[in-house]
Each structure stands twice: as C-alpha cells, then as structure tokens.
Amino acid sequence: MTNPDTPLALIAEDEPVLARSLQRLLAQTWPGLRLAGVAEDGLAATAQALALLPDILFLDIRMPGRSGLDVAEMVADDWPEDRPTPLLVFVTAFDEFAVAAFERAAVDYVLKPVTPERLHKTVARLRERLAARAPVALAGDAAEQLRTVQAIQAPPATGDERIKVIRAGVGNTVRMIPVAEVVCLEATDKYVNVVTADGEALVRMSLRELAARIVGAEFTQVHRSVYVATGRIRSATRDELGHYSLAVDGLARPLKVSRAFAHLFRPM
C-alpha cells in the first residue's frame, strides 16, 4: 500500500482553469500528495484510474463522455481485488447532489469554486481515512463502494413506488411480467433488458431504479449492469484468470461476474 503521507491522486475535471486551481491548492495544502495528472473527461478518467490505481479520486460530477458518478461506479466495478478501493472526493457546482447522498458515498464533496479553507477540511478527512484503512483490500470493498455510488443516483424506493409486475415492451405489445418470473436484469444504454425463461423484453428505466422498485423475488447484483434472480443461480465457474461466470436456470448463456462481486462466489 502507498504510504498514507504520500498517496497518489487523480483529478477528473473538464474545465482547465478549475483543474489548475485545484492542482495548485492541493500542492499548497498537501505537499506530500503525488498528482497523477488531470483527466479531461469521464472516459479518460475511467481509463486512467484503472491504469494508475490512485489512492484518491477527485471527480467532477458533470463531464463530457461520462459523469463523475458513472466513473466512480465503473472504477469500483473493475477495481483489482487485491487493492484497497480509491477514496472518492466529488467536486461539483451542483448542490442538489449534496449532503444526504454524498456523506454516504464519499469521503467528501466540495462545491465549486474550491477554497483553501474548505480544501483543508477535505485533506484532513482524507489523511484520517488513509491512516485508518486496511493495508490490503477486504472482500466486498469494491462492491460496497459501487452500491453506495449507485445509491446517490437512485435512492431506494418506498411504499407505493414498489412494483410486483414489470410492464415491458416487445414490439407493439406490452408484456406483463411477474417479478418472480424474471431470470435477470441487464442494463442496455437507456433501457433494461428483462430476461425470463420465455424471452426478453425492454423497459425504459434505469437498472438501478428498477432494481430498487421490484418486490416478490430476491436479486443479487453480479456486475455493474446485471442483477440475477438469486434462487436461479446453479453454479459459478472460475477461469484461469480468476474471473467467475454463472450458470443460471432459464438462461442458455453464462453470466459474467465482475471483480467487485467475485467474493460472493468463492467457496465457504
């Protein structure tokens, strides 16, 4: 593990002036911090984070290509199992994401423009977390970070918002699919592919929103974009690279398990 006094950080910010300002303030506030550079959009941020494996990510929320929330989610999903997940600091001009959500998912959130006084508090929190965290990753760390970031984007539904039957489109027909018949749910761009033993149908809803609203069956998240009916999982096969795939009742093809959720299928 990196020395907590000299951690590596990556900044994701599409506004060059704001990126330079944050770099300058971090250099003044935390001289020992090593900056890996600046990613100018969400796609670059994801690629650089997974290549460099920084200890800290400073993420803008709204960026070209991919939002900071999506970057955090994708990084957690593909993060190596043997490395502690990066500490997240969201830097945003949009206070609608603020306190209740961010305090659950990140070390800190900072509203733009960043001031030296505010950054001092952020640095103190980061130092404390770095000093306290385990030297090696714990099973499920990446999955937990992924879930908490997802919770920002779609808080759990309650009461009348929950559904027991999914209304899914197949051409000009709307299928009424009981949740108990669902084999798995797969995110496909702006839709969710609802898979049953009898076929597939699309729902115009985000995966995290649909997963939060279904009742009557238990689902397990196995990938950033896949939930599977837990009772239908028959076996998990590990390949030579350590990746798992699932055999699922009602599904002819295997389902890939991401590294964030591999711990769910290791022998007891």
Phi, psi and omega in degrees: 000147177296143174303128182299344177276343180226056181287167179256133181233148175237135177255133173244110184204126184270353177262110185304321181296316180291324178296315179295322179297316180294320177301314181296316181293322178294320178298324179283321186278328185221078184303331182280350181290131177264123181263122180280352180124193183234128172266130188268357175204172185293326179294315178294322180299317179297311182297315182291322180297318181285336178278320186266338181052059181290161176280334185223139173240123171261110189244123167292155180276303184258110180226158174298147173085314184193135180287162176299327176295318178293323176300312181300320180294314182290323177296316179299323183292327183252009183292139179301140184295333186266009179239136174302139181294151183291148174282137186253132170234118178267133179242117190215155174263002188247105185283357178291346178271003202298228207308303189302317182284310188290328180292340177276332193248344187224162173297323181196162168229143185229129178275140176281150354285143183286132178254156178302320182297318181290322181292328176303319179294319179297314180298320179299318179294319180295316178300318180296317180292320179296320181291332187267339189283160183293148180291340176232160181291143173263147179303128178094355180302312182294321179296320179294319178295320179298316181295321182290325175292320177299326181296333176295320188277337179208085177303148182305136177283157181224161170055234187291348181286341183284150184233152177246342179233129180266127177265107187239142182271137172227097186063234179269005183253145174251116178274140175259104188252112174300138181304326181296341181268355183285130176274311178202165177237129183231129178285132176223091181059245183268004184238168168243129175273115180265114185256127173238176178295340183264355180148198184228152178210157185252143175238132179275081184197150177288153181299316183294327178290315180296316180298327180286340188257348184278145176225167175093356177205153180260131180240147177243130174280128181239356182198159178307328185245016183219130167242142180232145176296117189302318183291349180264353179286122183258324180198161176232127182247131182258130179269183185292342178267000179090006180272143180257147169228149187251140167264125188234132177300132179088003181228121185286331183262154176286157175251130179284139174255127179284164182299329181297333185245009181297329182299339181290344188239012175281150180303144180282000000 
